[in-house]
Amino acid sequence: MPFPFDALGLGRIVEPPEPLTGGLMHEVYRLETDWGAFAVKLIDPEVAARPGAIGNIENSEVVAAALAGVVPVAAAIAFDGRYLREIARRWAVVYPWAEGESVFPPRITPAHCAAIGDALGRMHAANVRLPGLEPEETQLPGIDWPGLLAQSPEAPWKARLESALPDLIRRSSEARAAERRLTDAPVLSHRDLDPKNVLWQGLSPMLIDWEAAGYVNPRRELLEVLLYWADDGAGGLVSENAEALLAAYRGHRDTVGHWADVFAAGRGSMLLWLAHSVRQASGGQVAATLDGLMRYQDNTQRLRDILG
């Protein structure tokens, strides 16, 4: 059943809603009415059905609104104090339409990275707190790599996984131990600040898609953002981009600390994705993630030198 866009109460629709590309799960449309242009995001029904998902998405828009005075934000429009609305059994979020383009490696320049470092530093230094929203207690779960290998079907990637087994066991243990040692006070931030979630007008960024927003360890997020924006498009690292991002970030917050634990803990999401891919017998993802773990080692070594 088509979604009844007229039920959003955004004025008279003057053009048919235009579906947009780029959403990984949700449907996004440009809606033009006699009131103006809007972006309408329809939450994927499977996502909406997950316990706590709608509340989490609502909270993420609250975070975006709270940080709108700190960094340029494409913030959702509130209706009667809430950002999500249920219409015709679909959950919808409405944003004012924002013009801009996304920039991806290898087109990313040091100037782009400086702007991102500045935005990230501003968010982390603002130390915004929201009553009722608490940091999540998260830790990398134990992964039974030998058990996963034993249950895996015979496939070309299985031999490679077996060869990597000692390293995976060691890296998983290191990541869990490093997480326990990280003591940085969590800050409210975007938490998914990769190139697809930034719209550019020249060299001015606007941060979009805040669905992952919440409290985060600031140095772990800084590491993730460095790896996203200093990527050369072939899995390597552009030192000039990393240096520009760090210099701008340090205008707001220092980067002093024991980075070895941050690097070790930062492997956690890749290890979890690899375990998921093995369970799903997704050979392409297994190979790609094993390659990614190797690149991660090389790139974090270079960042270690840049961080000093």
C-alpha positions as a printed Julia matrix, in Angstrom:
308×3 Matrix{Float64}:
  0.0     0.0    0.0
  1.51    3.4   -0.95
  2.3     5.67   1.96
 -0.27    8.52   2.35
  2.15   11.47   2.22
 -0.75   13.93   2.38
 -1.48   12.68   5.91
  1.78   14.25   7.11
  0.1    17.65   7.14
  2.91   19.45   5.32
  0.73   21.43   2.93
 -0.6    20.64  -0.53
  1.63   18.23  -2.46
  2.67   19.85  -5.74
  4.95   17.1   -7.12
  4.76   13.3   -6.75
  7.05   12.13  -3.92
 10.46   11.31  -5.38
 12.25    8.21  -4.01
 15.9     8.86  -3.25
 18.86    6.5   -3.3
 21.4     6.12  -0.52
 19.32    4.68   2.34
 20.66    1.3    3.44
 17.48    0.16   5.18
 14.83    2.86   5.22
 12.94    4.51   2.37
 13.69    8.2    1.81
 11.63   10.57  -0.38
 11.82   14.17  -1.46
  8.4    15.73  -0.9
  7.57   19.11  -2.43
  4.49   20.97  -1.19
  3.22   24.52  -1.28
  4.94   24.93   2.11
  8.37   23.99   0.76
 10.52   20.89   0.24
 11.03   18.11   2.77
 12.89   14.83   3.14
 10.66   12.06   4.49
 12.24    8.92   5.93
 10.0     5.87   6.31
 11.46    3.48   8.87
 11.98   -0.07   7.62
  9.17   -2.22   9.12
 11.61   -4.92  10.24
 13.71   -2.34  12.05
 10.62   -0.76  13.61
  9.52   -4.16  14.94
 12.73   -4.68  16.94
 12.3    -4.14  20.69
 13.25   -0.59  21.64
 14.07    0.47  18.06
 11.52    3.29  17.78
 12.53    4.71  21.14
 16.18    4.6   20.14
 15.5     6.41  16.86
 13.45    9.04  18.71
 16.33    9.53  21.17
 18.8     9.91  18.3
 16.77   12.83  16.93
 16.74   14.37  20.41
 20.56   14.18  20.38
 20.67   15.79  16.92
 18.47   18.64  18.1
 20.62   19.12  21.22
 23.79   19.39  19.1
 22.23   21.62  16.43
 23.67   24.68  18.16
 27.14   23.13  18.15
 27.52   21.83  14.58
 25.49   22.17  11.34
 22.75   19.53  11.62
 19.92   18.36   9.39
 17.54   18.01  12.33
 14.12   16.4   12.15
 10.94   18.45  12.55
  9.1    17.87  15.83
  5.34   17.34  15.82
  3.69   17.75  19.23
  7.07   17.27  20.88
  7.99   14.05  19.04
 10.02   13.36  15.93
  8.57   10.01  14.85
  4.97    9.74  13.71
  3.0     6.56  13.03
  0.79    6.87   9.96
 -0.86    3.95   8.16
  1.23    1.49  10.2
  4.5     3.12   9.08
  6.82    5.27  11.16
  7.92    8.49   9.46
 10.5    11.19  10.23
 10.37   14.55   8.41
 13.33   16.88   7.74
 13.57   20.23   6.01
 15.1    19.64   2.57
 18.86   20.3    2.54
 20.84   20.8   -0.66
 24.36   19.44  -0.94
 26.49   16.59  -2.22
 28.36   13.72  -0.63
 32.11   13.41  -1.16
 33.86   10.05  -1.07
 37.47    8.82  -1.4
 39.55    9.59  -3.35
 37.88   13.02  -3.79
 38.23   13.83  -0.07
 40.81   16.57   0.49
 42.64   17.87   3.59
 40.18   20.8    3.59
 37.23   18.39   3.9
 39.04   16.57   6.71
 39.76   19.8    8.56
 36.05   20.66   8.48
 35.13   17.22   9.81
 37.81   17.36  12.52
 36.46   20.74  13.58
 32.87   19.44  13.76
 33.87   16.32  15.69
 35.99   18.33  18.1
 33.14   20.76  18.72
 30.72   17.92  19.54
 33.17   16.22  21.89
 34.17   19.45  23.64
 30.57   20.64  24.07
 29.97   17.93  26.7
 26.2    18.1   26.16
 24.16   16.01  28.59
 20.53   14.96  28.18
 18.46   14.02  31.24
 17.18   10.47  31.03
 19.64    9.4   28.34
 22.47    7.34  29.8
 25.62    5.83  28.27
 25.1     2.24  27.16
 27.0    -0.56  28.87
 28.55   -2.37  25.92
 31.37   -4.86  25.66
 32.57   -7.12  22.89
 31.08  -10.56  23.58
 33.25  -13.64  23.6
 33.54  -15.27  20.17
 34.1   -19.0   19.87
 36.31  -18.94  16.79
 37.23  -22.68  16.86
 33.54  -23.55  17.21
 32.59  -21.27  14.31
 35.3   -22.82  12.15
 34.16  -26.35  13.01
 30.57  -25.53  12.04
 31.51  -23.78   8.8
 30.79  -25.5    5.48
 33.64  -26.46   3.22
 34.37  -23.38   1.12
 37.38  -21.61  -0.41
 37.46  -19.12   2.46
 37.52  -21.78   5.19
 41.23  -22.52   4.79
 42.02  -18.83   5.07
 39.89  -18.53   8.2
 41.67  -21.54   9.71
 45.04  -19.97   8.98
 43.92  -16.74  10.69
 42.45  -18.54  13.73
 45.33  -17.94  16.23
 45.4   -14.25  15.34
 41.6   -13.92  15.63
 41.6   -15.53  19.08
 44.4   -13.23  20.24
 42.89  -10.08  18.73
 39.46  -10.81  20.26
 41.0   -11.27  23.7
 43.03   -8.08  23.3
 39.95   -6.12  22.23
 37.92   -7.25  25.24
 40.73   -6.44  27.67
 41.37   -3.05  26.04
 37.69   -2.1   26.3
 37.82   -2.62  30.05
 40.85   -0.34  30.34
 39.37    2.59  28.42
 38.27    5.19  30.95
 37.47    8.26  28.8
 34.26    9.96  29.93
 31.61    9.32  27.25
 30.3    12.25  25.2
 27.19   12.76  23.1
 27.99   12.56  19.39
 26.9    11.38  15.95
 28.58    7.92  16.15
 28.37    7.21  12.4
 30.25   10.11  10.87
 31.35    8.49   7.63
 31.25   10.27   4.24
 27.74    9.1    3.33
 26.34   10.97   6.34
 27.7    14.4    5.44
 26.26   16.81   2.85
 28.64   19.43   1.51
 27.97   22.92   0.21
 31.43   23.77  -1.01
 33.61   23.09   2.02
 30.78   23.56   4.54
 29.5    20.25   5.97
 26.03   19.41   7.23
 25.73   16.27   9.35
 22.79   14.05   8.44
 21.36   10.65   9.44
 21.73   10.73  13.23
 20.13    7.33  13.8
 23.2     5.97  15.63
 23.63    9.1   17.81
 24.28    8.71  21.52
 27.08    8.53  24.05
 30.45    7.32  22.81
 34.06    7.03  23.93
 35.55   10.13  22.24
 38.88    8.59  21.26
 37.21    5.51  19.76
 34.99    7.75  17.65
 37.96    9.9   16.64
 39.77    6.76  15.46
 36.76    5.62  13.42
 36.38    9.06  11.83
 40.08    9.21  10.96
 39.85    5.83   9.22
 36.73    6.92   7.28
 38.01   10.29   6.1
 41.72    9.55   5.56
 40.86    6.49   3.43
 42.54    6.72   0.03
 39.77    4.73  -1.68
 41.9     1.6   -1.98
 42.15    0.63   1.68
 45.2     2.76   2.45
 45.6     5.99   4.39
 46.24    9.55   3.19
 48.54   11.01   5.84
 47.79   14.62   4.86
 44.07   14.05   5.39
 44.61   12.43   8.8
 46.93   15.25   9.87
 44.44   17.94   8.79
 41.58   16.24  10.65
 43.66   15.85  13.81
 44.91   19.44  13.73
 41.35   20.78  13.53
 40.1    18.39  16.24
 42.92   19.47  18.57
 41.65   23.02  18.33
 38.86   21.87  20.66
 40.14   18.84  22.52
 43.52   17.21  23.09
 44.38   13.68  21.96
 46.72   12.77  24.78
 46.33    9.21  26.01
 47.33    5.58  25.64
 46.22    4.87  22.08
 47.26    1.21  21.98
 44.09    0.29  23.89
 41.95    2.4   21.55
 43.45    0.64  18.52
 42.93   -2.79  20.09
 39.32   -2.07  21.11
 38.59   -0.56  17.71
 38.83   -3.99  16.08
 35.76   -5.12  17.96
 33.12   -4.19  15.37
 35.12   -5.83  12.56
 35.55   -9.01  14.59
 31.81   -9.13  15.3
 31.01   -8.62  11.61
 33.45  -11.38  10.66
 31.81  -13.79  13.11
 28.37  -12.88  11.7
 29.61  -13.43   8.14
 31.04  -16.83   9.06
 27.72  -17.87  10.63
 25.91  -16.78   7.46
 28.51  -18.55   5.3
 28.9   -15.3    3.37
 32.2   -16.0    1.68
 32.59  -12.6    0.07
 32.1   -10.82   3.38
 34.44  -13.22   5.2
 37.24  -12.53   2.72
 36.57   -8.77   2.67
 36.57   -8.52   6.47
 39.78  -10.53   6.8
 41.33   -8.12   4.28
 39.92   -5.21   6.29
 41.51   -6.48   9.5
 44.89   -6.59   7.77
 44.47   -3.04   6.46
 43.35   -1.92   9.92
 46.64   -3.1   11.38
 48.65   -1.2    8.76
 46.57    1.98   8.98
 46.52    2.17  12.78
 50.3     1.79  12.79
 50.51    4.84  10.55
 48.06    6.7   12.77
 50.17    5.79  15.79
 53.04    7.69  14.19
 50.81   10.67  13.28
 49.29   10.87  16.76
 52.79   10.95  18.27
